[in-house]
Amino acid sequence: MTHPATPTEPALDRVNAIEDEKLDELLTEICSSRTWATLVRLARPYRDRVAFHAANASAMEALSTADLNDAMAGHARIGTPKPGDATSEREQAGVQGADQALLTELAAANASYEEKFGHVFLICATGRTAATMLAALRERHPNDAATEREIVRGELRKINDIRIDRLLDEN
């Protein structure tokens, strides 16, 4: 979902000019890990969107297990977007209107996953239906903790990229 880089993108100029503390606030809205926000901020100035996305990827690779847990803590359980949270509702639009039996299956699968791994099932839900998210959850449930942690790291990176683009597109 990256956009072509433009030499003078006003939104990037504004992000590059934001005070550190204010940028940290904006970045923790994208990803709730303070370590991630600090690492992404320290990669400024971003010459283009590609550089901003590269800062995300680099920061995601550097996160410890505790940092990943902090990042996951900012996400709603799949199938139950946070009420009143436009980002959560937009990203999980695929569960809206889903059949109640499917939502019940999703809730049960989520509970089983959380019991096994100790955290919410995390997937880049944008553009996915409730059925495809349930299928992915079932496919990933047999993973060991280390494998699942790396998948989560990749899913968080995708989510952050989408949110970075939204930040730039809205500013």
Secondary structure as GFF3:
##gff-version 3
##sequence-region A 1 171
A	DSSP	alpha_helix	10	17	.	.	.	ID=ss1
A	DSSP	alpha_helix	20	30	.	.	.	ID=ss2
A	DSSP	alpha_helix	34	42	.	.	.	ID=ss3
A	DSSP	alpha_helix	49	62	.	.	.	ID=ss4
A	DSSP	alpha_helix	65	73	.	.	.	ID=ss5
A	DSSP	alpha_helix	86	91	.	.	.	ID=ss6
A	DSSP	three_ten_helix	93	95	.	.	.	ID=ss7
A	DSSP	alpha_helix	100	117	.	.	.	ID=ss8
A	DSSP	alpha_helix	130	140	.	.	.	ID=ss9
A	DSSP	alpha_helix	145	170	.	.	.	ID=ss10
###
